[in-house]
């Protein structure tokens, strides 16, 4: 699998899309996935957990608290 960083979760799809668009201007690979009642904004399809952790630290410097997830 690959790793990604979840940067946010929204009930409102439009809010998730706006946040995704904002992040994609800086980080490129940003996308929204729906899971249950939430639209999750994630960044990257990274090959290692270390690379994903480095991306998480980059977004944290912008005041965004994210976390690493694994895509299976």
C-alpha positions as CSV (number, residue, x, y, z in Angstrom):
1,X,0.0,0.0,0.0
2,X,0.9,3.7,0.0
3,X,0.7,6.3,2.7
4,X,-1.2,9.5,2.8
5,X,-1.7,12.4,5.3
6,X,-5.2,13.2,6.4
7,X,-5.4,17.0,6.8
8,X,-9.0,17.5,7.6
9,X,-12.5,16.0,7.7
10,X,-15.7,17.9,7.0
11,X,-19.5,17.2,7.1
12,X,-20.0,19.7,4.3
13,X,-18.6,18.5,0.9
14,X,-18.1,22.1,-0.3
15,X,-15.9,22.9,2.6
16,X,-13.8,19.8,2.0
17,X,-13.5,20.7,-1.7
18,X,-12.4,24.3,-0.8
19,X,-9.8,23.0,1.6
20,X,-8.5,20.4,-0.9
21,X,-8.2,23.1,-3.5
22,X,-6.2,25.3,-1.1
23,X,-3.8,22.4,-0.2
24,X,-3.4,21.3,-3.8
25,X,-1.9,24.7,-4.7
26,X,0.9,24.1,-2.3
27,X,1.2,20.3,-2.1
28,X,-0.1,19.0,-5.4
29,X,-1.7,15.6,-4.8
30,X,-4.7,16.5,-2.6
31,X,-8.1,14.7,-2.8
32,X,-11.4,14.1,-1.0
33,X,-12.8,10.8,0.0
34,X,-16.2,10.2,1.6
35,X,-16.3,7.9,4.6
36,X,-19.6,7.5,6.4
37,X,-20.8,11.1,7.1
38,X,-17.5,12.8,6.5
39,X,-15.5,14.1,3.6
40,X,-11.9,13.5,4.4
41,X,-9.2,15.7,2.8
42,X,-6.0,13.8,2.2
43,X,-2.6,14.5,0.7
44,X,-0.2,12.3,-1.3
45,X,0.2,8.8,-2.3
46,X,3.6,8.2,-0.7
47,X,5.7,5.1,-0.8
48,X,6.9,5.1,2.8
49,X,5.6,6.0,6.1
50,X,8.7,8.2,6.7
51,X,7.8,10.2,3.6
52,X,4.2,10.7,4.8
53,X,5.5,11.7,8.2
54,X,7.7,14.3,6.6
55,X,4.7,15.7,4.7
56,X,2.7,15.7,7.9
57,X,5.4,17.9,9.5
58,X,5.3,20.3,6.5
59,X,1.6,20.9,6.9
60,X,1.9,21.2,10.6
61,X,4.2,24.2,10.1
62,X,1.2,25.8,8.4
63,X,-1.0,25.2,11.5
64,X,-2.7,22.1,10.1
65,X,-2.8,19.1,12.4
66,X,-2.9,16.0,10.2
67,X,-2.0,12.4,10.6
68,X,-0.6,9.6,8.5
69,X,-2.8,6.9,7.2
70,X,-2.2,3.8,5.1
71,X,-3.9,3.1,1.8
72,X,-4.3,-0.7,1.3
